[in-house]
Amino acid sequence: MKPSIAIIFCFLILGVDSQRWAQFIREAAQGSKDMWRAYSDMREANWKNSDKYFHARGNYDAARRGPGGAWAAKVISNAREGIQKFTGHGAEDSRADQFANKWGRSGKDPNYFRPAGLPRKY
């Protein structure tokens, strides 16, 4: 399925009216960038026990963009966890990641998961 058809199909399922499509797409794109930035920061920081913090932060930042950002965060998070399940990574870790994802998307402070000593830059 072509990406443009998939996006339109998602809009139909989500019930997004035609006047809000452009805003929804913009929010989703910005939310995707937020998720990518959190992932890049996690890789750069390479800090022990920081995974849940970056999950929560990426979802938090994306969801603050609006419905499109929250949708993008949910899709990206679920896809990532689905791939981990498929490749046989731990189900317990996946559940903990999903908890952090939902925590961030719900607007709760991602610093709840912040590990001690993580540089302020992140």
N, C-alpha and C positions, 0 to 999 in steps of 0.2 A: 504494500500500500504506500502510495506517495505521501510524503510528509504533509503537503497541503491538504490532501483529502483526509488524512488522519486528524489534523487540527480542526477542520470543519466538522468531522464526525464527533470529536470531543466537545465542540461547542454545542452541537445538537443534544448530546447526552447531558451536558451540564446546564443546558437551558439558557445560555448566554445570548441575549438579543443582539441583533445586528449593529445597533448603535454602540455597543460596548465591546465589540470584537477587537477593535484596534487597541483600546485601553487594556483589555485582557491579554492580548498578545504582547504588548509592551511590558506589562507587569510580569508575565511569564518569562520573557527574555531577561529582564532585570533580575528576577528571582533565580534563574538558571546561572547567571553571572555570580550572584551571591553564593550559591552552592559551590560553584567552581572555585571562588576565592577562598572559601572555608576549606575546601579540599587542598588547594595549593598551599595555604597557610599551614595546614596540618602536616603536609609532606615537608615543608620548609622547616617547621619547628622541630619535627622529629623528637617530640617530647613524650616521655613515658606517661601512660595513663591519660593522654589528652584526647583520645579518640571521641569519647562521648561529648566532651566540650565542643569540639569542632562540628560534630553532628548537630548538636543543639543550636550552636551559633549560626550555622548555615541555614537551617530551617527557620530560625527566628528572623534573621535578616530578610530572607525571601518572603516569608509570610507578611512582613510589615509592608511589602510593596502593594498588597491588596490581594483580591481573590486569585488573580492570575499567578502571582508569586507563590501563594500558598499551594495552588494546584501544581505548579512546577516542582516545588519542594517535595510534595507528597509523591509525585510520579518518580522523581529522581531517587528519593530515599527508598521507595518500594522496589524500584528496579535494582538498585545496588544491593539491597538485602536479598532480593530474589536470586541474583547472580551468586551471592555468597552461599545461599542455601543449595543452589544447584551444583556448585563446585565442592560441596561437602564441608564447608566451614561450620564452626560450632553454632548450634541453634541457640544456645544460651547467650552467646555474644550478640547474635542477631536480635534477640529479644531486647537486650540491653540497649543496642543501637536504636531500635525502633522506639523504645521508651524515650531516649534522648531526642530523637527526631520529633516525636509528638509533643514533648515538653517545649521545644523551641517553637514549633508551629503554633502552639496554643498561646504564645506571647509571654511565657514564663522566662525568667532571667536565665540565660545560658551559663552564667557564671556559677550557678549551682554545681556544674560539672567541672569547673576550672581546677586543674591540678595545681598543687602548691609549687611555686617557683616558676611557672610558665611566664615568659617575658611579657611585659605590659603591651608590647607591640601587637600581640594577638588578643 
